[in-house]
């Protein structure tokens, strides 16, 4: 591509349009949009395949802006290329109710693939997208038809590289040889505190080469459009490694504050913005101005529609030759589960042997694994303990792309962020596992699962002090409270086999929410009145009595203890199992009041923090300290989780 006048004019118009937005809002980040405009222009104009009229076209190239603070650039590109983002939307940048929020949000803005802002998360999402893409290619491409042939592109900055989660995901991407992942690094030597010499002097390229990446450089990312395009095309030729392209840029180019931290997060003054426009050959008196020739050159609607029409014709031919595969893909893209899939799930009766819910979880996954081909799982190096292996498949590796089990290694945060990308790609339901206590490593990405309305299933085992000898460092206390405090996060703590099955049913049907399944290491008895269907109510009466004196409400392994306590007590004791607060809170008041009787004193029982239980109970048996290292039975007894102590506390509450 020659750096012709129209290409240069488009880049400069893009720079100025993106700079207009923070100045108009008196809030935002102009520096990175100005600096990244050339590489973004090359991607959207010369490289990427997409259709603005259908942002969900499955074979589109994916673009991730990992340095999400530069979103004024992305919104400007989406407007110019023809997505449903108007100039008025750009003018409403960072205002209440606009579709141009302060950082990209996937469910708010057409063309935004993932929610970014916390640095490094977008890069990890892109790794997940590249995994999902390779998985789809292995499953659906045929010798006579390459149905899925797209790429994943990323723009990222110095801040993304400094976040540890990026290293986790980059290491795995290199190991997996994700050759269709191409990342452009906005190498501008500036962070908020000042120049990168203050804190970040490593050789990023050498680090990525050690991860197994292909590394290229563009010396003049401010002007060398042909050089940027050449580097991307060279990257596409390397199929056995992901590529990092270091693009040297000047943050806030043209501004009086260029190449300083001051242009990172502060809007340009009107005078400075006018000077920038003058330097770039634009009319300084005009704001949000797009010259007609730029608008015509940047529009991608016609080319995008043509590309999708050609793919649709290919898919029609594919459908004729491979009808079952085509139907499978269409079902998954529609977020529909196969007919009668629930009939495959295990059910349990009270006479079945006690078992750990982590092991029952493995039974559930394997009962439907062959049928729910959208399930793609993994563990952060705890597969034998998490019981998450899929017997119907094998590892997803560079040589076995058709595998549906990902070895994430000891990378909990990276695993969660990668799963967000897998889910966002649109054709998989990812699940990933570790111990519940180690969810603390992953909370940053889990929060984005919830914000982004992504269906990700977190399988968290060893869910309480009941894990025993590993002690306080491994025993989760505050984890449940942290998760339950998060909007749009569904937390399940099943008490037995039926509740574990029901928790999976709910998680698999929650297409716009992540779920956390908190599972025991120790065995639990199956309840007499449990059923998979009751989990959908969030809570139900596990033991009913006439003229109740007190109600015990619990989750997980403590429900069984409450049943034993009720049998020991001289009082009339009801027992309520509450596997999911979030689902219970959604029930009609009449149902909630029938489960937790307003006139009957209630004691909550959970081997974790008591925070939040005050919404449901008058008194609490829970944890107010960290745990202890000893066999599980001894730890439970030490902290008062015995039928005898619960019966005594129930009697004391009833007498109060």
N, C-alpha and C positions, 0 to 999 in steps of 0.2 A: 504494500500500500504506500503510495507516495503521499508525502505530507502536503497535499494540495490545499489551496485556499479554503475550499469548503470544509475540509476536515479540520483545519485549524480554526475556522470560524465556528464550527459546531462545538469544539472543545471550549473555546473562549465564551461562547454563549452559555454553555453548561456551567462553567465556572461562575459566571456572573449571576445566573439564575439561582444556583445553589447558595451563593453569598447573600442574595436578596432576602432569603428566608429568615436567617437568624437576625438580620438587621431589622426586618419588619416585626419580628416577634420580640425583639430586644432580649433574645435568649437563644443559645445554641452554639454550634461549633462550625465556624466557617473555614478554618485552616485546612483540615483534612479534605473536605469536598473540593476546595480549589486545587490542592496538591494532587489528589487522586483522579481528577477529571480526565486526564489523557488516557490512563489505563482503563478506566471505566468506559470511556467512549469506545475504545478499541474493542473491548469485550462485547458491548451491546450492539455496536454497529457492524463490526467486522467478523466476529467470532461466533457468538452465541446463537442458538436456534430456539425460538420461543414464539408464542402467538399471543399478543396483548389482548385479543378478543376472547381468548380462553386461557386464563392463567393456570388452569389445572391440567392442561394437556400433559399426559403422562410422559411423553418422550421429549419434553422440553429440557434444555440445559438448565441446571439449577445454579442460581447465583446467591452467594451468601456474603453480606457485608458484616464481617466479624467485628470491625471497629464501628459499632452501631451508632456512635456519636456523630458519624459522618453521614447520617441519614438524609440530610438535605440534598446530598448528591444522588442518593438512590431515588428519592421522590421525584427529583427533577428528571432523571433518566426515565422513570416509569411514565411520567407525563409526556415527555418528548417522543417516546417510542410508541405511545398509543394506548397505554393502560387507562383504566377509568379513574384517572386522577387529573382534575382540572387545574387551571391556573388559580382559581378561587381556593381550591384545596391547598395549593402551595402557599397561598397568602394566609391561610388559616393555620400554618405551622405552629405546633405547640399550644394550640388553644383547645378549650374544652369541647369535646364532641367531634373534633376533626379526624380525618383519616390520615393525617400526617403528624403522628405523635412525636414526642421528643427522642425516642429511639424506636427502631422498626418493630412492629408487632404483627405477627403473621395473620391473625384473625381480623385485623383492622383494615389493612391496606392491600388492594389487589396487586399481585406481583411480588409481595414480600414473602419469602419462603420460610424464614424462621425469625423468631423474636431474638434480637441481639441488643447488647448494651453492656452487660457484665463482660468484660474483655476476655477473650479466649473461648467463650461458649460457642460463638458462631463457627469458629474454626473446627471445634469438636463436632458440632452438628454436621458440618460438611463431610467430615470423616464418616459419620453415620450414614449420610446420604450416599456416599460413594460405596459403602458396604451394601446398602439396600439396592443400589443400582446393579452392582455385580451379582447380587443374589438373584435379582429379577432376570438379568441376562442369562445366568446359568439355568434358571428354571424355564424360561419362556422362549428364548432364542432357539431357532432350529437350523439345521444345516441349509435348508432352503429359504430361510428368512431371518435376518437380523432385525428383530422387532424393536428391541431396546438398544439404542446406540448413542445415548447422550453422555454429557460430561457434567462435572461439578466444578464450579469456579468460585474462588474466594478472594476477597480483598481483606487484608489484615494489617495491623500496625505494630509498632514496637511494644505497646502495652499488651497486645494479645500474646506476643512472644514471651513476655515476662510472667504471665500467669502460669502456674505449675500445671494446670489442667491441659494446657496446650501441649506440653511435653509428653503427658500421658497419651494423648490421642495421636500425636505425631509419631511417637514410637510404635504404636500399634499399626498405624497406617503404613509405615515403612515395612514393618514385618509382613503385613498382608499384601504388599505390592499393589496398592490401589492406583493403578496407572491412569485412571480417568479423573483423578483429583488434581487440580491445578490451582495453586495459591500464588497470588500476587502480593508481595510484601511491600507496603508503603514505607520504605526505608528513609525516613526524614530526620532521624537523630534527635527528635524532640518528644518529651513527655510533659505532663502538667508542671512538674517541679522545675523543668529546664532542660538542658541538653542531656542526652543519654550518657554522656561521660560521667554524670553524677552517680549512676547506679547500674548501668547496663552496657558493659564493654566487651561482652563475649562475641565470638565469631558465630553468628547465627547460621550462616551457610555451612560451616564445618559441623555444627551440631546436627543440622538436618541431614547432612551427608552421612554422619555416623548412624542416624536412624534408618538409613537406606533410601533417602530421597535423592532425586535428580535436582541439582541446584543450578540455576542460571542467573544472569545479572543483566540489567539494562542500566547503563551509566547515566543517561539523561532521560529520566521519566517525566520531566517537565515539558519536553518538546518532541522527543523522538518517537513519534507514533509508529513509524515503520519498524523501529527496533523493538517496540513492545509487541507488535503483531508477529514479528519474526520469532521472538522468544516463545510466544504462546503456541505458534504452529510447530516449533521444534519440540515443545513439551508434549504436544499431542502425539508425536511420533514415538515417544518413550512409553511403552505399554506395560512395563514391568516395575515401574516406580512412580510414586506420586512426585509432583514437581513443585518446587518453591522457586519463584522468580523474584529476585531482589530488584526492586525498581527504585532507583535513587530519585527522590523528589524533594521539593522545597515546600514546607508547610506554609500556607497562606501566600503563595507566590504573587507578587505584584502589590501586596499590601505594605503599608509603612511598617507593619509588625511582622513581615515575612521572616521565616527562619527563627522565630522565637516562640517561647511558651505562651506569650500573650495572645497569639492568634489562634491558640488551640480551642479555648472554651469561651471566648468573649466575642460578641458580634462586632463586625466592622462598623466604625462610625460612618455616618452618611457621607462625610467628606472623603474618608479613606475609601469607601466603596465606590464613590464617583471616580476617584483616581485610578482604582483598579480597573474599572470599566474603560476608562480612557486608554490605559496601557494595553488593554486587550482589544481595542478597536471597536468597542461598543459605545452606544450613546449614554453618557453619564446622567442625562436628565430622565432616563426611562428606567422604571423598575418592572420586574417580572416581564421583561420584553423578550420575545422570541422572533427573530427575523423570519420572514416567510421561507427563504431558501433553507434556513436551518431546520424549520419545522418539516419541510418536505424531505430533506435529506435524512432526518432522524426517524421519521415514521417507519415503524416495522409492521404495521397492520397488514399490508398487502403481502409482504414476504412471509410473514408469520402464518397467515391464512393459507397461503400456497403450500408451505411446508407441512402444516397439519393436514391439509387435504391429501397431500401425497402419502402421508403416513396412514391416514384413514383408509386409503385405497389399499395400502400394503396390509393393513389389519383385516380388511374384508377378505383379501386373498388368504391371509393366515387363518382366518376363521373357517373358511371353506376347507382348508387342509387339516387344521388342528382344532376342531370345534371344542373339545373338552378343555384344552389349554386356554383358548380364547374366553370361554365361559368362566373359567377359574379366575383369570385376570380381571375380567369385568366385575365379577362378584366382589373381589377384594378391593377394587378401586371404589366401589359403591359403599364400602364398609358394611357389607352384608355377610352374616355368618351362614354356613351351610344349613340346609333344612335338616331338622331332627338331630342336630349335633349334641343336644343335651342328653339324648338317649344313650350316648356313649359313656356318660359320666358315672363314676362309682357312687353307690349309696351304702349306708351303714346302719346296722341295728345295734342295740345296746349289748347284745350277747357276743359281738365281735371282739377280738382281742384288742386291748389298749395299744395305741400306737402314737408316735410323735406326729404332730401336724405337718412338720417339714417332710416326713416320709409320705404322708397322705398327699401332700402337694405334688410330690413326684408322681404318685399314682394318677392324679388328676391330669397333670400335664401329658403323661404318656397315654392316657385313655383317649385324648382328642388330638394328639400331636400329628398323627398321620392325616387326619381329616382337615384340621385347621392349618392349612399350609402357610398361612400368613404368620403363624407363630415363629419367631426367630429368637432364640434364647442365649443365655450365657451366664457366667459367674465371674466374680473378681477373685479367681484362684481358689474357690471354695466349693467346687462342684460336688465332691463326695459328701461334704457336710450340708450343703444346701439342697441336695437331692434334685437337681434341675436338669440332669442329662436327658436328652430326647433319644429314646431307643430306636425310633423310626428313622433317625438321620445320623449325621456325623459332623465332624468339625468343619466350620467355615474357615478355610485357609487359602493361601494363594493358589495351591494346586487343586483345591476341592471347593470351588465356588458354590456348588450346589448344597453344601452342608448348611445346617440351620442351627449350629451351636457355636457360639463365639467364645474363644478363650481370651477374656479381657485382661488376664494377669492381675497383679495387685494394683489396680487402677480404678478405685470406686468412683471417684469424681468423673474421670474420663468415661467410664462405662455409662454413667447416667447421662452425660452430655451427648455421647455418641448415640444412645438410644433415642434421645430427642430427635436427632437427625434421621434415624431410621424411620421413626414414626412420621415425621414431617414429609418424608419422601412420598408416602401415601399408599403403600401396598403391603405393609407389614404391621404386625402387633409385636413389638419387642418386649421381652422380659429379661430382667437381669437380677442377680442375686449376690448377697453378702450377708454378714451378720447384722442384725438390727442396730447394734451399737455403732457400727462403722458407717451407718447412714449419715453420720455427721460429716464425713468426708464429701458426701454427694449432695448435700442440701442446696447448694447454689444452683446446680443443674435441675434438681427436683422442683425447685421453686419455678423455674422456667417451664418445666413440664406443665405445671398447673396454670401459669399465666397464659401459656400458648395453647391450652386446650388439647394437649397431645395424649393419646392413649398409650401410656407406657405402664407396664406392670412391674413393680418392684417386689421381688420375693425376698423377704428379710427373715432369716431364721435366727434361732438362739435368742428368743425375744424377751427374756426377762432374767432375773436373778436365778431362775431355774436352770440356766446353763451350767451353774455350779462352779467347779474348781478353777476355771480360768479367772475368776475373781472380778473385782470392781472395774478393771480396765476394759473388760469385755461385756459386762452386764449393763444393758441399757436401762437407764432410770428416767431421764428427761426426754428420750427420743419420741415416745408416743405423744407427749404433750406438744412437742415441737411440730410434729406432723399434723396433729389435729388442729393446730392453730392456723394452718395454711389453707387459704380459700381454694376451693375446687380440687382438693386432695382427699381421696377416699381412703380411709384407713380401716383395714379389716384385721381383726384378731380373733380367729375362729377357735371355738372351744373343743371341737371334735371333728370327725370325718365328714359328716354331713355339712357342717358349717364351712369346712374348707372347700368342699365342692361348691357350695352356694356362693362363697366369696369369689371363686373363679368365674362363676356364671355372671355375677355382678360386674366384675372387672372387665370381662370380655364384652359386655353389653354397654359399658360406659365409653362410648366412642369419642367423647370430648373431654375426658378427664383421666388423669393418672390415678393409679391405685397402689396401695402398699399392703401386702399380705404379711402379717407378723406371725411367725410360726414357731412352735416349740421345739426345743431339743429333746425334752423329756416326753415320755408317753402320757397320754390322756385317755380316759375312758370315754366311750361313746354314750351320749345322752339318750334317754328314753324318748324324749319328745322333740329332738332336733330334726330338722329337715333342710335340704338345700333351699327350698322355696322360702323358708322363714327368714333367711338372711336378707332378702330383699326388703324386709320391713325394718331392718336395722337392729331391732331388739324384739324379744318375745318372751312369754312366760314359760320357763323350763320346768318349774314345779309350782303347781297351783294348790291352794288350800282354801277352805272355808274360813271366814272370819279371821283374816290374817292379822297377826300382831306386828309383823315386821317383814320388809322385803330386802333381800340381798341381791344386788345387781353387780354383775361382774363380766369380764371378758376373758377369752383364752382359757388357759389351764386353771385359772381360779374359779371358773364356773363349776367344775367338778368338785372342788373343795367346798363350795357353797352348798351343793347338793348334799354332800356328806354332813355338813354342819346342820342343815335343815333336818336331816334324819336323827341327829344327836339331840336336838333341842326339844325342850318341853313345850315350847311355844309353837304357834301356827306360823311357819316361816315360808314365805313365797321366795322363789328364786327366778331371777330374770337374767337371761343371757343377752348381752349387748355386743354383738360382733362388729357393728359399724355405727358410730355416732352419727355420721353424716346422713346415712340413709334413714336412721330413726328420726332425726330432726325434720326430715321432709314428709313424714307421715302426718295425717290429719290429727288435730288435737284430741279428737275422740279416741283414736287408737292409742296415742301416746299416754293418755290418762288411764286407759284400760290396762296398760302394761306397768306403768309406774303410778300406782294409785295415790292421788294427792293426799288422801287422809291417812295413809299408812306410812310410818317412819321407814326410811330407806338407808341402808348401809352399802356403800360402794366398796368393792374388793378388787384390787388390781395390783400386781407386783411391780409397780412403776410409780412415777410421780402422781400425786393426787390432784394436780392442777387440772381444772376443768370439770372434775366430777361433782363440784358443788352445784352444777346445773341440774343434776339428776338425783343427788342424794343429800341426806342431812348429816351423815357422818361417814368416815372413810377409814378403810384399812388399806394403806398404801405405803409407798417408800418416801421418806423425807431425808434419807441419807444415801450415800453410795452403798453398794452391796458388800459382799465378803467372799473370800475364797474358801470353799469347802464343798463337799458333795451337796447336790441340789436339795435333798431332803433335809439336811442340816441347816442349810441357808434359809429355806422356807420356814423351818421351825424357829430359827433365831429371830426372824423378822415378823413372826406372828401369823404366818400363812398356814395355819392348821385348822382342821374342822373344829377342834376344841376351842381354840381362841376365837374363831369366828362366831361360834355359837354363844360364847360368853359376851362378846361385843354386841351381838344382836340382842341379847337379853338386856344388857345395860341400856341400849338405845331404846328398846321398847318400854323400859321402865322410866325413862327420862321424863 
